[in-house]
Amino acid sequence: MQLKNKIAFGDLAGDMEGVSSWLDGHDWTSVESGSPASSHCLDGILLQSEDIIAEGRAVVLVNIDAPGTLLVTNFRLIFIGEGSKQVIGLGTIPLATIEKLSKQQPLRSSSAPRTRDRAPLRRLLQIVGKDMRVCVFGFRPHSKQRRSIYDALLRVIRPLRLWDMFAFSSHVPAFVGQTDAQSRLRSEYLRIIGGTGATRLNGSGSLKLDIHYRLSDANADYTMCPTYPSLFVVPASVSDDEVQQAAIFRARGRVPVLCWLHPENGAVLVRSSQPLIGIMMNSRSNADEKLVATFCTSISQKHFQRRKLYIADARPRKNALANGAMGGGSESSANYFHSEVVFLGIDNIHAMRDSLGRLRDYVDVHGAASSDGSSSLLRSGGWGWGGGNLSSMTAAVSALGDSGWLMHAHGILAGAAWIAARISLEGASVLVHCSDGWDRTTQLISLAGLMLDPYYRTFQGFQALVEKDWLAFGHPFADRLAMPTFSGSCNPTVEVFRGSLSGSVGPSSPIRTAPASSFTSSTSSQSPGAVSSNYSPIFVQWVDCVAQLLRLYPRAFEFSSAYLVELLDCVLSCRFGNFLCNSEKERLQAGVSKACECVWKHLDDQRSLVGPEHDHFNLFYNSELHSGALLPPAATLAPILWPQFHLRWACPSDMLTGYSTPTAWAQGGELEMQARLLARRITSMELGKESAEEKVKDLVSGVQSMTQQLQAEKEARKSAVAFAARAHKEAAALRRAVETLGCKIRFTNLKSSMSQGEASDEDTEINDREKASELPTIDQGATNDGSSFDEQDQFSVSVSLDSEADIPANHFRKTCQQEYGTSCSKNREGCKWPQNGCSRMGSGLLGLRANFDALEQLSILDSYFDVEHVQNPSTYSYHNKSHPSGVT
């Protein structure tokens, strides 16, 4: 049954009459009688080491009016739809992503009929996420399920120890296939300064700049600055002692260090914290001034030249002056040679947190479907949206601007573009700092580096940029995400929360870091579910600015907007160890790299499984088109709402044509989705083409093999035909020789004669006169007459006088002299044949070759030599029992 009258809060309590009616009419019995969540098919849902802590059944996700089962695990809140048994993304949120939760109970409508006064109202639980999500769950009254879910969430969303986080529950080997962060940082430093030497080739590879920078380990034990990496880049002319002296003059010891070097003009991008000039604003440090001046020295043809130095203070001027009362402040251009101080006017972390909260409320109220389940177009008769009233519409339109989020993003983008232009176009060096140098400074430094260096716009380069400027230089992710961190003591106690979200907030103290033991604080004053006062969406805001650049230059980035959304979700969930704790030192002490999974490997594995058609790849990327710096004009820097992140929960899938889930909406606009579909079709066609080519290759190979076999058979047949022709010629010669004797030959098959009787002479005779001129084509295993021939067949050969031959009766009685007119030269007495041999007789057989092997196998009858047979030569025969071709 559909919910016809949606839930509303406050002045919309009158709509709760419809809720009660829907609640009474819904068949909750069928839902409650279902099997427990443990019997659901959760094998593909729960992660490794993820355990169920609490369960709520017959729960309704009010945003989309979907009943189902709500599960609380040690990692996230999971909502499984009742009908589809599928996980609903809107109601599934990691515990670390929950900013706050609260119980909500709508008021009963005063205009409702009295018969409805006793109707039970649904108990509501509101979840507000750091990812712009506001979802409301409805529970049946008197079921105590809301209390069970609420208490379970309070126990797990704010862990007291770092080791209680889900990231340490994984049994998967940590950074498998990944080098450690310090090795990757060292490799990036060497890439920036031009290898192991003091020279670096420019983009064309022709110009060499003698820039003297080196890797310093002055902070190897993290005593100089606990929030700096153990290795950083400083000028080679400055010793480690001078670096440590300069660190005393900077807040929290965050000394000026090199972040990026221009490969052609030698200008550098430097970061630090604010100087400690004191309340009188007259304190100076020779070591700090020398270090800063060295960054402005240009070496050209062995002559030192001074370049312009811009000191970009990210704070508003009034805030910098206010910090002077606490010992901080800003530099004076009179103390730093050839320098200029510029204030960029970016607000602090507390303004950013409040701004995102107002933006989230605006999106929830004016979205397609709000957390109260009602439409912004119908709420309060449409007057909340505008409804034709000019003042109401103006207020609704200006609500987005009142949030201030776009204005803050524009300030960061403009500041980074200004820094990039000074380095790239003017060839000047820029030193950037704010108060502590780890929030606004990190945003500006990393965004300017993204504009200047095309390497940072690739997957590998973007990872190097985040690890260098955000992780290595101590952006306090634990504080900004309201998560515990490592305290540095023997016991795994941690800093949890530093004050209430609603408490008063002042600027950060410029005094150096206090001992680690003072990091722990009591949470007794915290309200349930409240986050730390140091919580702020600084990293979210920076990724939003990156997405704005991606919108302006869609062909300059290898990664897509979906990759940025995925990275933000991974960071906010605290599932991986890369973004835990507040500094490199704390992560090393906590052993994060050995105990937790790596987010970069997780993202790489996703892309490697699918290939170039994965959603993380930018289909329009062209590295050659934007091989240099990105310098957007000021008029193009006006940001807009990032729909892939800001609107993915407020705009349900049924309102967006072509998108089946909010995740699909996060993958980009309609044009990008159509391009991805086209790319996938092309990939599928290419795979089909490759498969067809493989089949063609197999067929061609088979045809070639058969052709070779056929050729071999042809050669064998030619050989057999030649052999048969030769045998035929030899047989013809033999017949001609026998014919000279006036004889004829008859072949008889012994097997056939034994089984069928003797064949007639007319059937078996071979008329030599008729076939002497024939030369048939003979195949192996076949006779001249076409019948099959078996090598094992036995046959007999009979030689007899030809009755038709015109031979005189005394032919064999004639002497050689009578026959040939000459006397036999064998002896003087004349020819004695047949009593003796006759040489003249033998001369008739000259030119014939005898097959002695066949002759040995002949069975010659003794009667052949009898005088009786000689004087009356009727018939004499001999048998061949084995030779296949008879007499040769």
N, C-alpha and C positions, 0 to 999 in steps of 0.2 A: 504494500500500500504506500502511495506516495505522500510525502509531507507537503500539504497544501499551504499551510500557514507557517512560515519559517520562524525560527527562534530569533528574537531580538533582545537586546539588553536595554536597561534603563527605561527610556520613554517608549520603547517598543514592547513593553511587557504585555500589552494587550494581545499580542500575537500568541502568547503562551496558551490561550484557550485552544487553539488549533493543535498545539503540541500535545496537550493532555489528551485531546480527542485521538490524535494519531497514536499516542502511546497506549491508550486503552484498546484501540482497534488492532494494533499490530500483534501478530501471533508469536509472542515471545516463548511460548511453550516449546515450539519446534526448535527454537534457537538454543534454549537452555538444556533441552534433552539431548543435544548433540554430544559427540564424544569430546573429551578434554583435548587441550591443545597438544598434549604429548603424543596423541595419536594422529595428529595432522602429518601430512607429508612434508616434514621440515628439513629433509636431507639437503635439498637444494637451496634452503633459506638461511639456516643457521651457519655461521662461520665456524671455523675450527676454534675450539675452546670457548665458544659462546654457549652460555647456560641460561635457562629460563628461571627467573626469580619470582615473578608474580604473573597472574593471569586474570583477565577480566572478560567474561563472556556476556553476550547480549549487549554489547557496547555499540553506540552509533557515532560515526564520524559526522558531526553536524555540518561541516563545510560542504559535503557532497551528499549528505543524507544516505549514508551507506552503513548498514549493520554488519557486525563482524566480531572478531575476537581480538582483544588487545593483550599483547604479551610484553612483559618487562624482562629484558635480559641484562647480563652484565656489560653489554656494549650499546644497546639501543632499545628504542621503543618500536615494536612491530605491530602493525594492524593488518589482519588478514580478513578479507571480505568473506561474508557468510556464503554468498551464492557461488562466487568464482573460486573460492579457496586460494586466491592469489594475494600477494602482498600489495597493498595500496601505498604508493609512494608518498602521498601527502601525509598519511598518518604514521609513517615509518621514519624515525629521526634518531640519529646517534645521541647518546646521553650527553656527550661533551658539547654537542651543538645546541642543547637546550639552554637558553639564556635565563628564563624564569618560567615558573608554573604557578598557577593559582586556581583555587576552587571558585566556581561561579554558580550562583543560584538565581535565576531570573525572578523578578517580582511578579506576583499574581495581578492580573488585570483587574482594575477597579470596576471596569465596565462589563466584566464577565458575568453571566447569570449566576444566581445563587446556587443553582444545582451543580455548578462547576467548582464551588469553593472547596469542596472536599476532595477534588480530584488531585492525585499526587503529581508533583512536578518532577521533571527529570533533573538529576544532579549533573552538573557540568564541570569539566576539568579543562582549563585552557593551558596550552603549551605554546610558548613564544620561543622561536628559534633564532640563532645568530645568522641564519641563511635566508632571512626575510619571510619566514614561515610563521603563521599563526593558525593553529588548528585547535578545535574544540571537540571534546569527546563527551557524549551523553551516557549516563548510567541510570539504571532503574532505581527508584527510591527503595530504601529499606533493604537493599541487597549487600551493603557494606563493601561493594567492589571498588567504588571510588576511593574509599579510605585505604583499601589494600594497595591499589595502584599508586596513590599519592604518597603513602608512607614508603613504599619500595623505591619510588623515584627520589625521594629526599635522601635515602641512604646511599644511592649510587651516583647521582649526577654531580656531586661535589666530593670526590674522594679526598681523604685526609692525607694520604701518602702517595708519593709518586708511583710506588710499586703496586698500588691498588688499581691503577689504570689498566684498561683492557689491553693496551699496547704491550704490556709485560706478561700477558697471559698466553701469548702466541708461542707455540712450540716449533714454529717454522724457523729454520736458520735465518739469522738476521739479514745482513747485507750480502747475500750470496751473489757472487759474480760482480760485486761492486768494490772498488778500492775505497779506502777510508777517506773521510772528508778532508783531513789534513793533506793527504797526497794529492787529491784533486785540487785543493786550494793552491798548493805549490805549483802544480802544472799550469793553472790559470795565471798565476803571477808571472811565470816564465813566458807565457804567451803574450802577456801585456807588455812586458819590458823588452821583449825581443830575444828570448832564449837565455842561455847561460852567460853570454857575454854582455858587454855594455853597448852593443850596437843593435839596431833593428832596421830591417828593410821596410821601405814604405810600400804602398799598394802596388806600384809599378815595378818594384824590385830593383830600382836603379840608385836611389838616394840612400846614403847611410848617415844616420844621426848619432853623434857621440853623446849619448845621454847616459849619465852615470847614476844608475839606481841599483840598489842591492836589496837582497832579502835579509831582514834583521830578525834575530831571535832574542831581542832585548826583553821580550815578554814570555820567554820560554816556560817559566814557572808560574805565569799569570800573577805575579806579585805587583808589577807595575800597573796593570789594568786588568782586573778579573773579567771584564766583559769584552776584551779584545782577543783576537786570535793569537796563538803563540808565534805566528810568523806573519810579517807584513813587510811592505816595500817602503823604503826611505831613500833619500839621496845618499850616494856613496860617500860624499864629502862630510857627512854627519855621522859621528860615532854613536855607539850605543849609550855611552854615558851622557852625551848631549841629548839624546832622545829621552832618556829617563829624567833628565833635568827639565826638559820642556813639558813632560807629562805632569809635573807638579803644578804648572800654571793652567792646566786644563781640567774642567770638571770631570770627576770620576777617572782621571788619568787618561782620558781618551785623546791622545796626542794626534796632531795632523799626520796623516799617512796617505800614500798614493792609492787611488782606486782605479784610474784608467789613464792611459797615455795615448795621445793622438799619434798615429804612425807616420804622419807627414810633417806637421808643423811643430811637433814636440810639446804642445800644450798638455797640461795635466789636469786631472780632476781629483781633488783632495777633500777628505772629510775629517772632521774632528768634533769635539764638543765646545761649548762656550768657554771663553777665557775667564779666569777668576780675577777680574780687575778690581773687585771690592766696591764697597759702598761709595767711596770717594772717586771711583772710576779713574784711578791714577796708577794702579799697579801695573808693572811691566816685567817681562822676562826676556833676557838676552838670548837664552837658549831657544825659546819659542820663536822669537823674531828671526833668528838666524835660520831655523828650520823652515819657517814659512818663506823666507826670502830665497832659500835654495831652490824651492819649487818654481820660482819665477825666473831662474837663470837659464838663459838659452845659450847653447854652445854651437857656434857656427864658424867654421874655418879657424878653429883654435882661438877665437875671440869671444869673450863673455859679453852677452847682451842681456839687458833686463827686459822682460816682457811684462805686460799689464797683468795685475792681479786683482781679481774681483773676489771680495769676501761676501758671500751670499748668506745672510742670516735669514733662516726660514721663518722666523717669528715676526709678528707685528712689532713695530718700533716700541710701542708702549709696553708690551710684554718684556722686551729685552731690557728696557730701563727699569721695570719693576723687579727683574731678576738681579739687577745691580744692588738692590737693597739687601739681598740674601747672599751677596758675595760674587754673583755672576756678572753678566753684562755682555757687551759686545766690543769688538776691537775698535781702535781709533786709527783712521787712515794715516794720521801723522806718525804713528809708531811703526807702520809697515810700509816700506818704500814702494812707491809707484802702485799704490793699492786704492781700491774704492769699495766702500761698504754699501751693500744693497740689502734692504729688508723686503722679503717676499710676502709677508703678511698672512701666513698660514696659521690657522688656529691650532690649539693643543688637542690632546687625545680626548678630553672630556667633551669638547664641542663636537668632535666627530662622532662620539658615542650617542649623544643626544640627537644629532642630526640624522643618524641612521634609524634611530627609534621613531622619529617623526615621519621619515620616509616610509618605514614599514607600516605605520598606522595609516598613512595616506593610501598606500597600495591596497591595504586590507579593506579600507572603507570604500574606495573607488574602483576596486577590482570587479571582475565579472561575477565572482561569487565570494562573499566575505566569510569570515570565520563564524559569523552568527547564522550562516546558511541563507542569507537573503541577498538579493541583487541590489547593486548600487542604483540601478535605474528605477527600482520600485520602492526603495526604503523611504518611509515617511511620505509616501505619495509622490516620490520623485524630487521632493524639495531638498533633500540632502545632496543630491547630485547637481541641482540647479533648478530643474523643473520650470524653466522659463522666467524665473525671477532673476532680475539682473544682478542684484546684490548677492544673492545666494550663489549664482553661477560664477560671479567674479571671485567670491571667496573660495569656491571649489577649485577654480583654475589656479588661483594663487597659492593654494595649499601645498602644491609641489615645490614652488619657489620658497615658501616659508620653511620647508624642511631644511634648506640650506645645503643639502647633499651635493647637488649639481654645482652650486657655487664653490664649494670646497674642492670638488674634483677639478673644476676649471682653474682654480688657483694653483693646484699642484701641477697640472698640465702646462700652464703658462710658465710657471717657474722652471720646470724641467726644460721646456723649449728654449727659454732664455739662456739657460746654462749651456745647452748644446750649441746654440748659435754663437755664444762668446768663444767657445773652444774651437768650433769648426770654421767659422767665418772670420773671426777677429784674431785667432791664434793666441788668445789670452788664457791664462790659468785661472781656475776657479776653486776657491775653498768654501765648502758648504758646511754649515753647522746650525744647530738649534740650541736647545738647553742641554740635554744629555747626549744628543747626537745619535740616537738610535731609533727615532720615530720619523719625524719630518725629514731629517737628514737622509735616512735610508730611502724614503720614498723618492726624494729628488735625485739622489745619486744614482739609484738603480734605474729610474725612468730616463734620466739623461743618458746613461750608458746604453740603454735600449735604443734610444734615438741615434746615438753616434756610431755604434758598432753593429754591423749586420750579423755578426756571429751570435750575438745575444738574441737574435730573432729566430734562431733555430732551436730544435728540441734540446740538443746538447748544450748550446750556449745559454739558453734560458735557465737550465739547471745550474750551470756554472755561475750565472748572475745571481740567482737566489741564494746559492750556497755562500757566495763571497760577500755580498752586500747585506744580506739579511741574517744568515745563520752565523757566519764567522765573526761578524762585527757586532754581535750581541743584541739583536732586536729581542726584547723580552717577550717571547711567544707565550710563555706560561702565564705571565701577568696579563697580557692582552687577551688571552683566551680564557682567563679565569680558571686556570688549572694549577695543580700543585707542582712544585719544582724541588730540586735537590738543595738541601740546606748546607751541605758541606761538612756536617758533623758525622760522628760515627753512627748515630742512630738515624734511621731513615725518616726523620721528621722534616717537614717541609713548610714553606710559606704557603698559606692557603688563601686567605682573603685579607685585604687591607682596608677595612671600612665598608660601610653600607653603600649601596648604589645611590640611595637617596640622601646620603650625607653630604656635608660641604666638602668641596674639592678645591685644593690650591695648587699652585704650580709646583713642579718637581723641584726638589732641593738640588742645588748644584754641588753640594758637598760630596766628596768622594764616597765610594761605597762603604757602608758600615760592615763590621765583621759578619760573617755568615751566620753566626749563632743568633744574631738579632733579627734574622729574616722571619722566624716563626712568630706567629701572632695568634691571639685567641680569637675564636669564632663565636664566643658567647653572645656578642652583640649583633650577630648576623640574623636577619630574618630568614625564615625557611625559603630555600631556593634562590636567595639573592646571590648576585655575582659580585666579584671584587670591584672596588672603585677604580682599579687600574685597568679594568676591562675596556677595550676600545677596538673597533674594527679597522685598525691601521693597515693590516695586510689586505683585508678585503677591499679597502679603498684604493690601494695601489693596483691590485689586479683589475679593478674597475677602470682605472686610468689606462692600463694596458689594453683592455677591451676597446676603449675609445680610440686608441691609436690603431688598433686592428680594424676598426670601422673606417677610419680615415684612409688607411693604407692596406686594403685587403689583400694585396699581392706581395707585401713585404715580409709576411710572417709565415714560417713553415707550419706553425700550429694554428688551430682554430679556436673559436670561442668556446666550443664544447670542452676542449682541453683545459682551458682556464677554469671553467665551472667544475670540472672533475678535480682539478688540483685544489680549488677552494674547499670542496666537500671533504677531501682527504685531510686537509689541514684542520678544518673545524671539527672533524670527528675525533681527532687525536688517536687514530688507529695505528699510525706509524710513528716511528721514533725520531724522524728527522726534525720535526718541529716541536719537540718536547723541550722543557727547561728554558732557561733564559740566556744561556751563553754556551760557547764551545767548551769552556771549563766544566760547567755543570753536566753537560752531556757525557764528557769523558769520565768524570767522577761517578756518574750513575751507571756507566756501562751500557748506554743506550744502544750503541751500534752492535753490541753483542747479544742483546736481549730482545730487540724489537725488529720488526720488518721495515724495509726501506720503501718509501713512497715512489722513488724514481724507478726502482726495479718493477714495482707494481704497474706503473703506467707504461713502462717499456714492454712488459709482458702482454699487456692488452693490445698494444699496437702490433707486436710481432705475431700475435695469433691471427689477426685479421689481415694485416698487410697495409699497403698504401691507401686502400679504400676505407680505412678506419675513420671514425668521426673526428678523431684528434688531428688528422691531417687537414691542412688548408688546401682545398682543391685549386685555389687561384694563386698559389705561391709561385713567384718567379724571382729567383735569387739574383738574376742578372739585371732585372728591371730596377731594383733598389739595392745596388751594391754599395752605396755610400750612406751618408747620414740622412736621417729624416728630420727636416726642419719645417714643421707645419706653420703656416701663417697664423697670426693671432685670430683672424676672423673665423678660422675653421676649428678652433679649439673648444668651441661651445659644446659641452657634453650633453648627452641625452640619457634617458633611463636605459640601462643595460637589460634588454628584455630577457635574454637568456638566463639571467640571474635574478633580477628584481621582480620579474613578472611571471616566473615559471610556476609559482604556487597560486598566485591570485587569478591567473587566467587558466581555467580548466581546459582539458584537451578538446571537449566538444565545442568550444568556442573558437578553436583554431583549426582551420581547414588544412588537412594534410598531416596533422600531428596526432598520434594515438595516445601519447603519454606526456606528462610534463617533462620527462627526460628528452623526448623528441623535440619539444619546444626549446629546450636548452641547446639543441644542436644547431640552431641558426634560423634565419628567415626562410621564407618560401623559396626564394631564388637559390639559396644554398642547399635546401633540401632537394629541390628538383635537380640541381647539379650533382648531388650525391647519388640520387637514383639513377641518373644518366651514367655516372661513373661506374656504378655497380653493374649496370647493364653492359657497359663496354667491357668491364672486367669479366663478366660472365661470358660474353661473346668471345673474348680473347682466350678464355679457358677452353671454350668449345672449339675454337679454331686450333688451339694447340693439340687438343684431343684428336680432332680430325686429321691434323698433320701427322700425328703419331700413327694413326690407323693407315694413312696413305703410305707412310714409310714402311710399315709392316707389309702392306700389300705389294709395294714395289719390291721389297726384299724377297717376298715369296715368289713373285713373278720372275725375278732374276734367278732365284734358285731353281725354279722349274725350267727356265730357259737353259740354264747350264746343264741340268739333267737331260733335257731334250737334245741339246747339242752333243752331249756324251753318247746318248743313244744313237744319234745320227752317225757319229763317227764309228761306233761299234757296228752299226748296220752296213756302213760303207766297207768296213774291213771284212765283214762276213760275206758281203756280195763279191768283193774282190777275191776272197778265198774260194767261194763257190765257183766263180768264173774260172779261176785257175784250175780248180778240180775238174770242172767241166771240160776245159781244154785238154787236161791230162787224160781224162777218160776218152775224149774223142781221139786223141793220139793213140791211145791203147787200142781203141776199136779199129782204127785204121791199120795198126800193126797186125792185129788178129785177122783183119779182113784180107790182108795179103796172103794169109795162109788158107783163105777160103773157108773160114769158120764163122759161126755165129754164136752169140752169148745169150744166155737166159739166166735171170735172177729169180730165185724162189725163196719166199719167206717160210722158214721152217715151222714157226709157231702157227701161222695161218694154215699151213698144209697139214699140220698135226690136228688142228681143231676142226677144220672144214673139209679136209681132204685135199688131194692134189688139184691144183688149178690147171686149167687147160693151157696148152702151149700158146694158143692164140691170145690169151689174156695176159700172159706173163712175159712174152717175148718182147724184146726191144729191137725194133727194126733199125739197125744201125744206118741203113741207107737213108731212111726217112728223117732220122733225128741227128744225123751227123752234122747237119748244117745249123741246127737249133742251138741257141745259147740262152737258156731261160734265166730269169732272176731268181736266185735260190736263197731263201732265208734259212737261218740255223734251225734245225729241227724239222725241216720239211723236205720232201723229195720233189723230183721234177714234176710229177703228176699232181702235186698239191696235197698229197696225203702226209700225215704226220709221220715223223721218223723218230724212233727211239734208239738210243745208242746201245741198249741192251738186246735189241732184236737180233736174232740169228737167221742168216740166209745162206743159200748155196748158189754158187755160180757154175753153170754148165756150159761147156764149150763143145760144139759139134760142127760137123761139116754142113755147109750150106748146100741144100739140095738144088737150089736155084742157081748156084754159081756155076759158071761155065769153066769147069776145071777138068782137064783130061784125066782119064782113069789111071793112067800110069804116071800121073804128075809126081807122085812121091817116089816112083821108081826111076825117074830120069836122073841121069847123072848131071853133074854141073856142066859138063861139056855139051850134053844134049840140050840142056835147058837154056844155057846162057851163051853157048858157043865158045866157051873157054874151059880149060881144064882146071880142076880144083887145085889150088896151090897147096893144099894141106899135105898131100903126099904124091908121090910120082905115079902111083897105081890108079889115080883117078878118084872120083867121088865114090865113097862107100856108104852114103846115107841111104836108108836109115840105120844100117848096122853100125855105122860110125858117124861121128859128128861132121857136119858140113859147114865150112866157113862161109860159103855163099848164102846158106840159109840164115846164118847169124847176121850177115850184113843187112838183111832186111829189117832187122830190129835196131839198126844203128840210130842213135839219137834219142832212144827211149831211156828213161831212168827207172830203175827198179826200187820199189819200196821193200827193202830186205826184211824189215820188221813184219810186214804183212806176209811175205813169203814164208817166213819161219812159222807163221801160224796156219799155213795151208796144210791140208791133209791130202797128200798125193797118193793115189792108188798105185799099188805095185803092178797091177795089170797094164798100167800105162807103158811099161817097158817090155811087155811080152811081145813076141814076134807075131803072135796071132792078131793082136790088136793093131800092130803096125801094118801088117799085110792087109787087114780089113778094118780100116779105121772108121768104125761106126760112130761110137760115142764114148768119150772119156770125160770124166768129171772129177772135180775135187771140191771140197767143202770148206767154206770159211765160217767158222763158228763165232768169231768175235769181232773181226775187223768190220767197221761200219760201212766201208765203201767198196767192198768186194776186191776184185783183182786190180792191181795197179800196174 
